[in-house]
Amino acid sequence: MKTRLAILLFAVAAALTGCNEADKGQQSKTVGWFLDHRGELAATLQGCSDNPGELEKTPNCINANEARNQVTIKEMEDALK
């Protein structure tokens, strides 16, 4: 009985490790990093919008969207000066 439970738990864990394959092998970048690397910000945003079903909830897409929001706010503030 314990062996069956162990096998079942192992199978579930193995199945769940592939759940976030879209971002696998990619190190998450911070909002600040994206603000310092505008070319990568644009490329990441393009990738996120090209495949939102898989990438929308990944850390890089979330951080890139936040960086874009901060850039937009800064540009609006500068335009009002």
N, C-alpha and C positions, 0 to 999 in steps of 0.2 A: 504494500500500500504506500509506504514512504517513497519507494522507487518510482512509482507511477506519478505521485505528486511532484517529485523532483523533476521528472521528465516533462511533465506538463508545464511547470514553472519555467524551465529552461526553454521550452518551445515558445511560450508567450514572450519571454524576454528577447529571444532571437527575432521574433516577428516584429516586436516594437522597435528594435534598433534601426530598422529600415524606414521608419515612418517619416523622417525628415531628410530624405535623400537629396532634396533639391538644394540644400545648403551644406551638404556633406563635403568635407574637404576644404571648405572655405572658412577662413577665420573671420569672425565678426569684426566689423569696423565700427568705431564710435562716431557719434554725431560730429564731434570736433575733428576727427580725421577726415570725414567727408567735407567739412567746411574748408579744410586746408587743401583738399584735392578735388577741385571742382570738376575736372574732367572725369574722374572716377565716379563722382556724384551723378553726373549726367548719364554715364554709361549704366550705372546701377539702376537709376530710375527708369531708364529705357527697358532694361531687362525685366524689372518688376512689372512694368505696364504691359510688356509683351506676353508675360505668363503669370497673371495674377492668381490664377487657381493654385499654382504650386508655390509661388514665391512671396505672395502678399504678406504672409505672417512670419517670414524669416527675419532674423535680427538685422541683417543688412538692409532689407527693404524698409523696415520700420525706422531704422536710424537714418537712412537716406531721405525718407519722407520728412522726418523731423528736421534734418539739416536744410532741406528745400524750404520748409516752412519758416525757419529762422532767416534764411537768405531773403525770402520774400518780405518778411516783416522789416528787415534792415533796409531793403531797397525802398520800401514804402515810407519809412521814417526819413530816409535821406531825401526822398522826393518832396517831402513836406517842409523841408528846411528852407 
